């Protein structure tokens, strides 16, 4: 399918490293979509075993006129494979084909593929260009944008990585039609988070359109992806390396990452953990006196309507809150062993604050089934 004439563009403004996010239908298979990417050298499509049969050959054909050779590597699918051994499979293919600094990596998949491809690109020969071609809603609205790349460690999610920006992000709305309902809901968690932290008018719109989003309505998805990318672009343009403002994008993630690490990566999808984590973070915001109970109820109801869990997981039957606190002390926002949470400082505004362990324990005990 050729690209639709209705293609929107969001730019990540980072000086000489500024790059576009293209959003539209039929983009993946259209050679014209890749004009912002480097050309001339070889290309390596990094994908996974689920996505490869659906889209890898389409992408390879679209890139054939831009690169000398187009190679592929299909990684095992799932968060549980986001580690050193899988990352080395990318390096094995690059070295096996004699890839040089003009080789371009194309991340074709969800957040796991995007994070690992970006990290591999940052490391190989100390940096080669890469392009994000996200195939999940979560990746299109969040993980493919902003240059955060990483792999997991058994003790913490995304603790080993680098800030490394892509040259282009290509969000083809057509690929979202192939997502299972659970994956689509997981992506909605990252859409929903932008409302409480930055734009309550967008939150209102999500409430009115969540059923259309779950039904994969293209117009609704186009607006959700574009507005999410606009908000993230504004934040990343001001704070690329998360020294301050960018931390607000982690609303729900401190609790959510603890769920993922505590249960074992892959037990819950990332967006599912973030959904429950947002409820917990909202409850903490209420406990700190920053928002009222009505706001917490409203957010919780929307998360439930999106098909996401609203209760946290039990990580330890004997001291569940203690296990959460242990894992959250490894969060990247923690300072001097003090956990710092993204809280809602009034609807549409976020802040990063510490909270007493006793209060956090109460929230965890209230929110976990």
QUINORZI-V831039 format. One record per run of one state. SS is the DSSP state (A for helix, B for strand, O for the rest). FROM is the first residue (numbers start at 1). TO is the last residue. If there is no record, write none. Layout:
BEGIN
ss=<SS SS>
from=<FROM FROM>
to=<TO TO>
END
This chain:
BEGIN
ss=<O B O A O B O A O B O A O B O A O A O B O A O B O A O B O B O B A O A O A O A O A O A O A O A O B O A O B O B O B O B O A B O>
from=<1 8 13 15 18 19 25 31 35 43 49 52 64 70 76 79 82 84 97 104 110 111 127 130 135 137 144 148 154 156 164 168 173 179 181 199 200 215 218 239 245 251 253 264 270 288 293 306 312 313 320 329 335 336 338 339 340 345 350 355 357 368 369>
to=<7 12 14 17 18 24 30 34 42 48 51 63 69 75 78 81 83 96 103 109 110 126 129 134 136 143 147 153 155 163 167 172 178 180 198 199 214 217 238 244 250 252 263 269 287 292 305 311 312 319 328 334 335 337 338 339 344 349 354 356 367 368 369>
END
